[in-house]
C-alpha cells in the first residue's frame, strides 16, 4: 500500500480500491477532514456530470472537472516512488485511471447536455413552425376572398377546402375518411386543365388531416386520390372528390 493514504481519495470515490484499501481509507476518513471534503466534492462532481437528467451544464464545465482532478492528492515522492517498485507503479496506474474516469464523467455529462440541448432546439424549431402554420391557416380561413367547398367522399367522411387567391393558399380538411388499404395513402392534387401537381400526401393509413396548401391561385380544382404510401408523381386512380377553388 502507498505510504500516503491521502492519495486514495480519487480511487476511493471511483471504486478503484480493493477491500483492504477501502477499509483502511474509511478508517482514515474518520480522522481526516481534508480527505472527507475531497471525497464529498468528487462524489458531487461525478454524480452531477454523469446524471442523464442533467440538462444545463454548470459554467466552466471542463475547467471545473480538470480543477477537481488537479486537487485530488497525488502520490507524493517517497521511497516507493523513487525505487520504481511494483506497488508504486500500481498506484500510479490506479490514480491515472481515477483521474481519467473523472474526466470521462465530465465528458459524458457534456455529451448528455449537448444531446439534450439539441432536443430543446429541435422542439423550439418545431413549435415555431407549428405556430407559423397555425397563423397561416387562420389567415386563410378569415380571408375576405375565402372560397369554401365541401363534399362527401364515396367511401365515407367529408373533404372541405377553403381557398384564398389573394393569399395564394388553401386549407384542406379531411374528416372521417375510411382508412386506405395497407400500404396506401390519400394524396391531394391541385388541378388546372391537364396540369396536375401534388399538394400533399397523408401518412399511410390516415383518413383525417388538416393540410395547408400553397400555390392555389389560378388552380381550378382540389382532388383527393388513394395512392401508394409516400405518394405518386401523378394520380394513379380517379379522384374520390374534386372541389372547386374559385367562386
N, C-alpha and C positions, 0 to 999 in steps of 0.2 A: 504494500500500500504506500502511496505517496506520503512523504513526510509533512506535506502541507494539506491538511484536510479541507481548508477553505476552497481549494481548487475543485472540490466535488460539487459545488453549488449548481453549475450548469448541467453536469451529467446527472445529478440527482433529480432535477426538475424534469429532464427528458427521459428518465427511467433508464439511464445508461450505466447503472451501477449494479453490482451483484448483491446478494443478500447480506454478506458480511459488511461490505462497504456502506450499504444503505443503513444498517443498524448502527454502525459507527458514526455516520454523518448525522443521523437523527439524534443520537446522544449529544453530539457536538452542538446541534441546533438549540438545544435546551439552554446552553450557556453562552451562545454567540449571537447577539442582536444584529450584528452586521450581516452574517450569513442568513439569518431569519428574514431580514429585509430584502436581501438579494433574491432569495427563493420566492418570496411573495411577489416581487416585481417581475421576475422572469415568468412565473406562472400566469400572472395577469397578461403579460405581453403575448405569450404563446397562445393562451386561450382566446384572447381577443382577435389575434391575427388569423387564427385557424377557424374562427366561428363562421359557418356558412350563411348565417343570417345577417352578418355584418354588412351593411350597405354603404356606410360613409366612412372613408378612411380617416384616421387621425392625421393632423398636419404633420408633415415631415416623416412619413411612414418609414422610408428607407433609413433616414438619419436616426430615427428612434430605435429601430431594430439593431443597427450596427453599433449604436452607442451602448445598448444593453449588452451586446456581445463583448464590447471592449471593457465594460465594467465588471464582467464576470471574472473573478480572481483566477489568474492562470498559475500554473505550477511555477514556483519560484526556483531559481538556480540553487541547487544543493548537491549533495554527494551523488544522489541518484541521477540528477540531470547531467552532472559532469562526466560520470563514468559510462553513460550511454547504456545502462542496464536494461534488461527486458522490461522491468517494471516501469522505468521512466518512459521507454518508448511506447508502452501500452497506454500510459496516461496521456501522453501527447496525442496519440491517435484518438483516444476517447474524448479528450477535450476539443480536439478539432472537429470531431463528429458532432459533439454537442453544439458547438458554435454554428456549424453548418446547418444543423436541424433548426436552430432558432431563425437563421436567415431564410431557410426554406419555408418555415412557418409564415414569415413575413411575406414571402413571395406568394404563398397560397392565398393569404389574405388579400394581397394586391390583385391577384388574378380574380378572386371572388368579387372584389369591388369593381374591377373592370367589366366583368360579365354582367353584374347587376346594374351597373351604370349604363351599359349598352341597352339592357332591357328597359330601363327607365326612359332612355332617349327614344327607343322604338315605340314605347307606349305613348309618349308625348306626341311623336310624329303621327301615329295612328289616330290619336284623339283629335289632333289638329285637322287632319284630313277629314275625319268624320264630321267635325263642326263645320268645315267648309262645305262639304256635300249637303249637310242639312240646310245650311243657309241658301245654297243654290236651289234646292228642291222647294224651299219656302218661297223663294223669289219667283219660280216658275208658276207655282200654284196661285200666287197672288198677282201675277202679271195682268195688266189691263187687257191684253190681247189673247189671254189664255183660251185655248180651244180644248173642250173636254169631250172625249168619246169613250163609250163603254160597250162591251159586247160579251155575251155568254159564250163560253167555249163548248164545243160539241161533246167533250168528254166530262164536262162539269166544271164549275168555277167560272170566274169572270176575269176579263182583262180590261183595264181602264188606262187611258193615256191622256195626259194633259200636255199640250204643246204651246210654246210661246215663240213666235217668229222673231220678235224683237230681241229676245234673249238667245235665240238660236239653240234652245234646249227644250227637252221634254222630260216628263216623268211617267214611267210605265208602272202600273200596279197590277201584279198577277196575284190573284187571291183564290184559293181553293181549287186550283187545277189538279187533276188527277196526276199522281206521281208518274213520271215517264218510266218506260221499261228499263230494266237493269242495263247499265252502260249507255244510257241515253240522257239527253238534257234538252231543256227548252232554250231556243235561241231567238233573239229579237232581230228584226231586219227593218232598215229604212228603205222604202221602195219609191222610185220615181220612174215611171215608164218601164223601160227594160233594164234600168240600173238598180242594183240591189247591193246594199252594204250592211255588214253586221253591226248591230247596235248593242250587243252584249250577249253573254251566254250564262245561264244559271248553273249552279253546281249540279252535278249529276243527281238525279232522284228528287230534286226540289220542285215543288209546284206552287210556291209562294215567294214573292220577292218584290222589292221596290227598286227600280233601276233608273238612274239618272242618265239621260241620253243627250249627247251633243250632236250638233250638225243637222237639226231638224228643218232649218229654213230651206224652202224650196223643195222639200220632200212631200210626196202625196200621201203615203200610207206607212203605217207601222204594222208589220206582220210578225206572227209568232209561229215557229215550226218546232217539231221534235227532231233533234239531230244526234249524232254520236256524241258521247261525253267529250267536252272540250270544244265542240262547235265545228262547223263546216265553213269552207270558203264561200260556198253558195248553197242556197236551200236545196235539200235533197228530198223534201216532201212538200205537199201542198200546205199553205198556211192554215193553222187551226182557226185563227181570226185575222182579220185585216181591218185596221181602223184608220179613218181619215185624219190627217193632221192639219187641215186647213178649214176655215169657216165656210 
